[in-house]
Amino acid sequence: QVHLVESGGGLVQAGGSLRLSCTASGYTTSRYEWGWFRQAPGKEREFVAAIGWSGGGHNYYGGSVKGRGFISRDDAKNTVYLEMNSLKLEDTAVYYCATRATSYATYDAWGLYDYWGQGTQVTVSS
């Protein structure tokens, strides 16, 4: 069983930056793929970013954060990061990290991830 814990959320001013972290306990390897999703009140879960396995995977970004976000991983720490800048009010949401042991060609389908964190709230204020 893999347990994920997100951190780094909070209140941020519009135009600012933040870095979210997600640390896994339990068994993960460098071949695990990771994703970040977010969900705002009354809206569906939205793909934010994903990163493939360490040996040759790529980074993928949702349209709403492309050019403003950066996902990275540190396998020695079992941690994945999401950095976002130029934050907008519409970035306000609960951010979830997820991971999976199986590699798929699709990264933005939340149903293809095996393990999820509890989420961390990000609120962007004007």
Buried (B, 14 or more C-beta within 10 A) or exposed (E): EBEBBBEBBEEBEBEEEBEBBBBBEEEBEEBBBBBBBBBBEEEEBBBBBBBBBBEEBEBBBBEBBEEBBBBBBEBEEBBBBBBBBEBBEEBBBBBBBBBBBEEEEEBBEBEBBEBBBEBBEBBBEE
